[in-house]
Amino acid sequence: MGGGGGRGRGGDDRRAPREPGDGGAARLGSAVRRGYLRLFWERAYRENITGMAAMVAFNLALALFPFALLVLFIFGQVIKNPDVEASVLRDLQSIFPAVEEDSLASVVDRIRDSSTTIGVIAALGAIWIGASFWGAMDTAFCRIYHVECRGWFEQKRFALVMLLVVIGFLAASVVVPVAEGVLASGTSNLPFGLDEVGGLRSALVLAAALSVTFAICTLIYYFVPKGHVPWAGVWPGATFVTATMAIANAVFPLYLTQSSVDQIGGALGFILVALLWFYLISLALLAGAVINALRYERHDTGSVEEERARAFAEEE
């Protein structure tokens, strides 16, 4: 190997490439982030997640009203527990920001005074419309993930299974007031002086709420896309939606107080606020699905479709 033009093993021409310095690493990280943002934008724009979010939000709004009626009817007619009913009323106020308490209270009073017919109608409506919501989610996810959509019968069967999951979370939401009471009584006798830490109870309740949100998103991103989705294609989107919803819960009421939407009262204002909030939820869910789909595709094939299409175009 003694030619003058070549170098032996370990020569300068065959040394391992140097690790980038601090500036090079920063530029490399910035380029990687820009690449991911570009892929995210291309997938989100091509699959029109803003339009699909409107479809999902509409079905979500339709699905929630029968469920809320059913829960209120059960608590008002069967359980007859005013504390739990008041808890549901507070939950409705948190779901629909800026809606007057009197409006929700009047709805609860009407449901309490109604016959059992409204309970039957609410149950049937919750099943049918709830199935339509999960069908809309399946349609949106199969486009984003580039997988085969479920057939009509398979979609309805899947929707009924997911409705059982929703009922489980509704049952868990009833336990939240009890958990809050336990936290309130338990934080008064904590060791190491933790009971004197201001805002500890609020922090614990917030952590519990974020944990529930993360768990719900994890189930959605794992079960809704048809086929097996690895954990690497589940947790990024769930984390994104959890963080987004935490920020939205703090910012959205402030936005309503500064906008003209808050000045619209009555049923019209209630519907506008609900649809706007559901659209934000749906858009966050679909954006998280795009994040997961890109990671899932890269994990499965080593690249994503947008990268392959760009490479093919450059070869042409």
Backbone torsions as a table, in degrees:
resi	resn	phi	psi	omega
1	MET	NA	35.4	-167.2
2	GLY	-96.0	14.5	178.5
3	GLY	-61.4	150.4	-178.8
4	GLY	-68.6	-27.0	-175.8
5	GLY	-81.2	-20.1	-175.6
6	GLY	-101.9	168.4	177.9
7	ARG	-125.0	149.3	-179.7
8	GLY	-71.1	-178.7	180.0
9	ARG	-59.2	129.1	-179.8
10	GLY	90.4	1.0	177.8
11	GLY	-66.8	173.3	-175.6
12	ASP	-60.0	-35.7	-176.1
13	ASP	-73.3	-16.0	-176.2
14	ARG	-118.8	14.0	177.5
15	ARG	-72.1	153.8	175.4
16	ALA	-63.9	142.1	-179.6
17	PRO	-60.1	143.2	-178.4
18	ARG	-70.1	147.8	174.6
19	GLU	-69.6	138.6	179.9
20	PRO	-65.9	145.9	176.5
21	GLY	-71.8	-171.6	-178.2
22	ASP	-61.1	-43.1	179.5
23	GLY	-66.5	-41.1	178.8
24	GLY	-65.7	-40.3	178.5
25	ALA	-64.3	-39.0	178.9
26	ALA	-65.1	-42.1	178.7
27	ARG	-65.8	-39.1	178.8
28	LEU	-63.7	-44.7	178.6
29	GLY	-63.2	-38.9	178.2
30	SER	-65.1	-39.4	179.0
31	ALA	-65.9	-40.1	178.4
32	VAL	-63.3	-43.1	179.1
33	ARG	-63.7	-41.5	178.1
34	ARG	-63.6	-36.7	178.2
35	GLY	-63.8	-43.2	178.5
36	TYR	-65.9	-40.6	178.7
37	LEU	-63.8	-37.8	178.5
38	ARG	-65.6	-44.8	178.1
39	LEU	-62.7	-41.4	178.4
40	PHE	-60.7	-46.3	-178.5
41	TRP	-63.6	-42.6	-178.8
42	GLU	-63.7	-44.7	-179.7
43	ARG	-67.4	-43.7	-178.9
44	ALA	-65.1	-40.2	-179.3
45	TYR	-70.5	-43.1	-176.8
46	ARG	-67.4	-38.5	-179.7
47	GLU	-87.9	-1.0	174.0
48	ASN	55.9	59.5	-177.7
49	ILE	-69.7	-22.2	176.9
50	THR	-67.9	-40.3	176.8
51	GLY	-69.9	-41.8	178.9
52	MET	-67.8	-30.4	177.0
53	ALA	-63.5	-35.7	176.5
54	ALA	-64.1	-40.8	177.3
55	MET	-62.9	-46.5	179.9
56	VAL	-65.4	-40.7	-179.6
57	ALA	-63.5	-40.6	178.9
58	PHE	-62.5	-45.6	178.8
59	ASN	-68.2	-33.3	176.9
60	LEU	-65.5	-42.8	178.5
61	ALA	-63.6	-42.7	178.8
62	LEU	-64.9	-36.7	-177.1
63	ALA	-73.8	-31.7	-174.2
64	LEU	-74.1	-35.1	-176.4
65	PHE	-63.4	-47.3	175.7
66	PRO	-62.2	-37.2	177.7
67	PHE	-63.9	-42.8	178.7
68	ALA	-63.9	-41.5	177.4
69	LEU	-62.5	-41.9	-179.5
70	LEU	-64.4	-45.3	179.9
71	VAL	-63.9	-44.4	179.1
72	LEU	-64.4	-37.8	178.9
73	PHE	-65.2	-43.7	-179.8
74	ILE	-62.9	-45.8	-178.7
75	PHE	-68.0	-34.6	-177.1
76	GLY	-81.8	-33.4	-173.9
77	GLN	-101.3	-40.9	-173.3
78	VAL	-92.4	-56.2	-176.6
79	ILE	-76.4	-37.9	-178.8
80	LYS	53.0	46.6	179.8
81	ASN	-109.8	107.8	-177.9
82	PRO	-65.6	-30.9	180.0
83	ASP	-66.4	-45.7	178.9
84	VAL	-66.1	-38.3	178.2
85	GLU	-63.1	-40.4	176.6
86	ALA	-65.1	-34.6	177.2
87	SER	-65.0	-41.2	177.5
88	VAL	-63.3	-38.6	178.3
89	LEU	-62.6	-40.5	177.2
90	ARG	-65.8	-38.4	178.1
91	ASP	-63.7	-40.0	177.8
92	LEU	-63.7	-36.9	177.9
93	GLN	-66.4	-35.1	177.7
94	SER	-73.4	-31.0	178.1
95	ILE	-71.5	-39.3	-179.1
96	PHE	-112.8	86.0	-178.7
97	PRO	-61.8	149.1	174.3
98	ALA	69.1	7.7	174.5
99	VAL	-85.8	134.6	-175.3
100	GLU	-64.9	143.0	-178.8
101	GLU	-64.7	-34.2	-179.4
102	ASP	-63.0	-36.6	-180.0
103	SER	-64.3	-45.7	178.7
104	LEU	-67.7	-38.4	179.9
105	ALA	-64.0	-38.1	178.6
106	SER	-66.0	-36.0	176.5
107	VAL	-64.0	-43.7	178.8
108	VAL	-61.7	-41.3	179.7
109	ASP	-63.3	-41.3	179.3
110	ARG	-64.3	-41.4	179.7
111	ILE	-66.1	-39.4	179.7
112	ARG	-62.8	-36.2	-177.6
113	ASP	-85.9	-5.2	-176.6
114	SER	-81.9	164.7	179.0
115	SER	-80.9	-179.3	-179.2
116	THR	-70.0	-11.1	179.8
117	THR	-59.2	-39.3	-178.1
118	ILE	-66.6	-30.4	176.8
119	GLY	-67.5	-42.1	178.4
120	VAL	-65.1	-45.1	179.5
121	ILE	-62.4	-41.9	179.9
122	ALA	-64.3	-39.1	179.8
123	ALA	-65.3	-46.2	179.1
124	LEU	-64.9	-41.8	178.9
125	GLY	-64.9	-38.0	179.5
126	ALA	-63.9	-40.2	-179.3
127	ILE	-68.2	-49.1	-175.2
128	TRP	-68.7	-50.9	-176.5
129	ILE	-72.3	-34.4	176.0
130	GLY	-62.2	-37.7	176.1
131	ALA	-64.1	-36.6	177.8
132	SER	-65.2	-36.5	178.8
133	PHE	-63.2	-47.2	-179.5
134	TRP	-68.7	-28.6	172.4
135	GLY	-64.7	-40.2	176.5
136	ALA	-64.6	-39.5	177.1
137	MET	-62.8	-42.5	179.6
138	ASP	-63.7	-41.5	178.6
139	THR	-62.0	-43.5	179.9
140	ALA	-67.3	-42.7	-176.4
141	PHE	-69.7	-36.1	-179.3
142	CYS	-67.7	-28.1	175.0
143	ARG	-73.7	-42.5	-177.7
144	ILE	-69.5	-41.7	-176.7
145	TYR	-84.6	-8.5	-177.9
146	HIS	57.9	47.6	175.5
147	VAL	-121.2	167.7	-179.4
148	GLU	-70.2	135.9	177.7
149	CYS	-75.3	152.9	174.7
150	ARG	-70.1	148.4	173.3
151	GLY	-70.6	173.2	-175.0
152	TRP	-60.0	-50.0	-178.4
153	PHE	-66.2	-43.9	179.6
154	GLU	-63.6	-35.5	179.1
155	GLN	-66.8	-42.4	178.8
156	LYS	-66.7	-39.5	178.0
157	ARG	-64.2	-43.1	176.8
158	PHE	-62.8	-40.1	-179.2
159	ALA	-63.8	-38.6	179.1
160	LEU	-65.7	-38.2	177.1
161	VAL	-64.3	-43.1	179.6
162	MET	-67.7	-28.5	175.6
163	LEU	-64.1	-36.4	176.0
164	LEU	-63.1	-37.1	176.5
165	VAL	-63.8	-43.0	179.1
166	VAL	-62.3	-41.7	178.3
167	ILE	-61.4	-38.3	176.9
168	GLY	-62.1	-40.2	177.8
169	PHE	-70.1	-33.6	175.2
170	LEU	-64.6	-40.7	176.5
171	ALA	-63.9	-38.0	178.1
172	ALA	-65.9	-31.8	179.6
173	SER	-66.6	-24.9	176.6
174	VAL	-68.9	-29.6	-178.3
175	VAL	-75.9	-18.4	-176.8
176	VAL	-57.7	-45.9	177.6
177	PRO	-59.6	-37.2	177.3
178	VAL	-65.0	-42.0	178.7
179	ALA	-63.3	-37.9	177.9
180	GLU	-63.6	-40.0	177.7
181	GLY	-64.6	-40.0	177.5
182	VAL	-64.3	-41.4	177.9
183	LEU	-64.0	-39.7	-178.8
184	ALA	-64.6	-40.4	-179.1
185	SER	-80.8	-28.5	-176.6
186	GLY	-81.0	-24.0	-177.7
187	THR	-80.0	-0.2	179.6
188	SER	-88.9	-11.3	-178.1
189	ASN	-130.2	40.7	-179.3
190	LEU	-83.1	147.6	178.8
191	PRO	-75.2	170.7	175.7
192	PHE	59.6	23.1	177.8
193	GLY	70.7	18.8	-179.6
194	LEU	-68.5	-22.3	179.6
195	ASP	-69.1	-14.8	179.3
196	GLU	-92.7	-3.4	179.5
197	VAL	-75.2	122.3	-178.6
198	GLY	-69.2	138.4	177.2
199	GLY	75.8	13.5	-178.2
200	LEU	-65.8	-43.0	-179.4
201	ARG	-63.0	-43.4	179.1
202	SER	-62.3	-38.4	179.3
203	ALA	-65.9	-39.8	179.1
204	LEU	-66.8	-42.7	178.3
205	VAL	-64.2	-40.8	178.1
206	LEU	-63.3	-42.1	178.5
207	ALA	-63.3	-39.8	177.8
208	ALA	-64.7	-42.1	179.8
209	ALA	-64.5	-42.3	178.6
210	LEU	-66.8	-34.7	177.8
211	SER	-65.4	-41.6	177.8
212	VAL	-64.0	-42.9	177.9
213	THR	-60.8	-43.7	178.9
214	PHE	-63.4	-40.3	179.8
215	ALA	-65.0	-41.9	178.5
216	ILE	-62.4	-46.3	-179.6
217	CYS	-64.4	-36.8	177.8
218	THR	-61.5	-44.8	178.0
219	LEU	-62.9	-41.3	-179.8
220	ILE	-62.6	-48.4	-175.8
221	TYR	-74.2	-17.8	178.3
222	TYR	-88.5	-40.1	-172.1
223	PHE	-96.5	-31.3	-173.9
224	VAL	-68.9	-47.7	177.2
225	PRO	-63.5	134.1	-178.7
226	LYS	-72.3	128.0	-177.4
227	GLY	106.4	171.7	-179.1
228	HIS	-78.5	129.5	177.3
229	VAL	-113.8	122.2	179.2
230	PRO	-69.3	163.0	-179.1
231	TRP	-59.3	-32.2	178.4
232	ALA	-63.9	-20.7	177.0
233	GLY	-102.5	17.5	-179.1
234	VAL	-120.5	-53.2	-170.1
235	TRP	-69.2	-32.7	-179.5
236	PRO	-61.8	-46.1	178.9
237	GLY	-65.9	-39.3	178.3
238	ALA	-63.6	-39.8	177.2
239	THR	-65.8	-41.6	178.8
240	PHE	-60.9	-47.4	-178.5
241	VAL	-66.1	-40.2	179.3
242	THR	-61.0	-46.7	178.7
243	ALA	-65.8	-40.4	-179.9
244	THR	-63.6	-43.1	-179.0
245	MET	-69.4	-33.5	176.3
246	ALA	-63.2	-42.2	177.7
247	ILE	-68.3	-42.7	-178.0
248	ALA	-63.9	-37.4	178.6
249	ASN	-63.0	-28.3	178.9
250	ALA	-87.1	-34.7	-173.4
251	VAL	-89.5	-35.8	-172.5
252	PHE	-60.2	-45.5	176.9
253	PRO	-61.0	-35.7	177.2
254	LEU	-65.6	-38.6	177.7
255	TYR	-63.5	-41.1	-178.5
256	LEU	-64.6	-38.1	-179.3
257	THR	-69.0	-24.3	-179.3
258	GLN	-96.9	-5.1	-177.2
259	SER	-108.4	170.2	179.1
260	SER	-76.6	-12.5	179.3
261	VAL	-62.5	-36.5	-178.5
262	ASP	-66.4	-21.1	-178.1
263	GLN	-83.8	-9.9	178.8
264	ILE	-86.3	117.4	-177.8
265	GLY	-101.2	-179.2	175.5
266	GLY	74.0	-159.9	-175.7
267	ALA	-66.6	-36.5	-178.9
268	LEU	-63.1	-45.3	177.2
269	GLY	-63.0	-39.2	178.0
270	PHE	-60.0	-45.6	-178.1
271	ILE	-67.6	-42.1	-179.9
272	LEU	-62.8	-44.4	179.4
273	VAL	-63.6	-43.4	-179.0
274	ALA	-63.1	-46.5	-178.6
275	LEU	-65.4	-39.9	178.5
276	LEU	-63.6	-43.4	179.9
277	TRP	-66.1	-43.0	179.4
278	PHE	-66.1	-33.0	177.4
279	TYR	-65.8	-41.5	177.6
280	LEU	-62.6	-41.8	177.8
281	ILE	-61.8	-47.2	-177.6
282	SER	-65.2	-40.7	179.0
283	LEU	-63.9	-40.2	177.3
284	ALA	-64.6	-41.1	179.3
285	LEU	-62.9	-43.0	-179.1
286	LEU	-73.1	-34.0	174.5
287	ALA	-64.1	-41.7	174.8
288	GLY	-62.6	-34.8	177.1
289	ALA	-65.6	-37.3	176.8
290	VAL	-63.1	-44.6	178.2
291	ILE	-58.6	-47.0	-179.5
292	ASN	-66.4	-39.3	-178.4
293	ALA	-63.1	-41.0	178.7
294	LEU	-64.6	-43.6	178.5
295	ARG	-67.1	-39.9	-179.9
296	TYR	-63.7	-44.1	-179.2
297	GLU	-67.5	-40.6	177.9
298	ARG	-66.5	-38.9	178.6
299	HIS	-65.0	-34.9	-174.0
300	ASP	-84.8	-37.7	-173.9
301	THR	-118.7	-11.0	-177.8
302	GLY	89.6	-9.0	177.5
303	SER	-155.4	173.8	178.1
304	VAL	-115.6	162.9	-172.8
305	GLU	-60.9	-38.4	-179.6
306	GLU	-63.4	-38.6	177.9
307	GLU	-66.6	-41.6	179.7
308	ARG	-65.7	-40.4	178.6
309	ALA	-64.9	-39.4	179.8
310	ARG	-67.5	-40.6	178.6
311	ALA	-65.1	-39.0	178.5
312	PHE	-65.1	-39.9	179.3
313	ALA	-65.7	-36.8	179.1
314	GLU	-68.8	-34.0	178.0
315	GLU	-67.8	-34.3	178.4
316	GLU	-64.8	NA	NA
